[in-house]
Amino acid sequence: MLRWRGAIIQNIDGSATKKAVVAVVILFIGGCATVAQVTSLSDQNCRHTFVDRMSSILVEQGEKQEVAEKLAEATTTVLLTGSLGPRPFLVASPSGADYGFFVEQKSSDCLLRLFSRQKGFTRYRNNLTYIGTRQLDGCMCAE
């Protein structure tokens, strides 16, 4: 078990859905940033920017360029097709790493933030300064 801000959180084994729920709970409890959603992903320019920025973060974390681009495309498709609302989301890589992202609205800017990375038994979270951040130029977001 892990102790976090006075609460006990059991180690999570299992599906990406369980991990996503835990990510949502942790961010909700932490309250460090307001989570938003990109509302203009259907716009080709925004979609291209989102894929480019997410893949650049994933490459920075050690993913191969072609894998990062496929993961970013697949994530964008899921975010477009589902009405998930503003929430953190996980990206599971074939390399065995899971990445936790969220979108934050800062005045008129949309920021894509990587706040969590887990591979095997190694987990790193940073919801204060974040692991990686990219501005989503040309995208609109809302809380």
C-alpha positions, 0 to 999 in steps of 0.5 A: 500500500502507498500512503498519499496525503494521509490516505492509503492507496493500494497498489493497482494491478489490472486494466488500464480502466482501473488505472485511469480511475485511480488517476482521476481520483488522485488528481481530484484529491490533489487539486493542483490543477483544473482539468479541461478537455480539448473541444476542437479535436475535430478541427484538422489543425488542432488534431495535428497539433495534439498528435504532434505534441503528445508524440513529442512528449512520448519521444522525450520519455524514450518511446520510438518516434513511430510508436509515439505517433501511433499512440498519439493518433489512437489516443486522439481517436478515442478522445474524439469518439467518446464523450468523456468530459474533462478528465485525466487519461492514460496511454499504454505503450507496447514498451510496457510504460503507462503515461498519465496525461491531462489537459489544462486551460491556462487563460486562453491557452490549452496545455497538454501535461504528462503527470505520471509514468509507470513501467513495471514496478517503477512509478513516477508522478509529479503533479506540481511541476509535471514531467512534460508540458506542451502548448496546444496551439490552435486548440480550444479547451474548456473545463 
